[in-house]
């Protein structure tokens, strides 16, 4: 699944829909670039609106509100599994994703980093540097 960024911050109406469940700072900046296309690594459906797990330029995953994007490729990855958290939320994500996956990736946990390289290759193909070296 791929999406294109159509806005960098939620509209006031979207921010109001997010507010009871996700209270972003009024000056919060999401790690997105207007017009850029992103691969979606996971989707979390909870109260408010869906959040997409997208990758930034530093190989970090960020939960970002769906309202900032339009879908450009609706094909769902075969690697996704559906999970519920017991609070009525549903996630579609690779089976290796844990509740702390984004955090572990940011903390540069070696096992999580190795797993994300595999996940990224499955979703996007090998990084350009790997192709150049082959």
N, C-alpha and C positions, 0 to 999 in steps of 0.2 A: 504494500500500500504506500502510495506517495501522496504528499500534500504540498500545496504552494502557500506561502505566507501572503495573506491579503491585508493584514494589519498588524502592527507591532504591539498594540495595547487594546484591551477590550473597550467596546463602546460603553457609555455610562449604563445603558440597559443591561449589557452583558456583565459588567462589573457588579451590578446590583444582583443579578442572578447567581453570581459566584460568591458574593459577600457572606451569606449565612454559612457557607461550607468551606470557603477558601478566602481568607481575608487579605488580599494583596494590598500592599502599601500603595497609596495613590501614585507614587512615583516608581513603582516596580517596573523593571525592564525585563522582558523575557528574552531568552537567548535565540532570537529569530531575526531574520533579515527580510525586509519587504521584497516580494517577488521571487525569493529563493524557494527551490523545491527541496523537500526533506523526505527521507525514508522514515516510515513509522515503525518503531520497534515494538510498541505495545500500546494498548488503549485501556484506560481505566474509566469505567462507567460508574459513577457514584452520584450522590446528591449534587444538584447544581447543573453541571454539564460535563461531557467527557473531556478527559485530558489525554493527550498523546505523548508518548515517550519518543522524543526526537534527539538526535545527536548534534552537538555543536562542533566547532572547529578543533576543539581540544579533546575529542573523543569522550565527552561526558554526555550522559543522558539527562534530559530535563523533562519533567512533566509540564506540559504547556497546554493551555485551554484550546479546545477544538475550534472555538469561535475565531481564532486568529488565522484559520486556514480554509482553503477549499481543496477538495479531493481532486487529484489529477490522475491517479491510477487506483481504481477501487479494488484491485485484486488483493485478496487477503492471503498472507503468508501461510503456507502449509505447516510451518513450524509452530504456529500459535496453538495454545491450549486455553480453554476457558476455566476460570477459577472464580470462586466467590469467597468473600472474607467473613461471612457470618453477620455482617451489618447491612446486607442488601446491596453491596457493591459487587460489580463483575469486572474481571480483567481478562483481556485477550493478550497473551504474551508467550514468549518462548518458555518451555518447561524449566529451564535453568534459572529463570528470574525468581528471586526470593523477595520477601517484603523489604529487605534492606539492600537490594541489588544496586540501585542508583547511588546510595551512600557508600557501599563497598567499592564501587567503581571510582567514585570521587576520592576515596581514601587510598586508592591504588593497591587494593588487595590483590596479590598475585594470581590467585585462582579466578577471581572475578575478571581481572584484566585478560587472562588467557581465554576465559569463556566468552567475553565480549568480542575478542578477535574472531572467534569461531562464529558467533552470532552475526557479526557484521559481514563476514565473508559470505554467509548463507543468504543474507538479505540483500547485499550490494555487490557481491563478488569480491575478489581480493583487492586490497588497497593498490593504488597506482604504483607505489614504490615496489610492491611485491611483483607486479607484472613486469616492471622495467628490469628487475633483477633476474627474471626467469629466462 
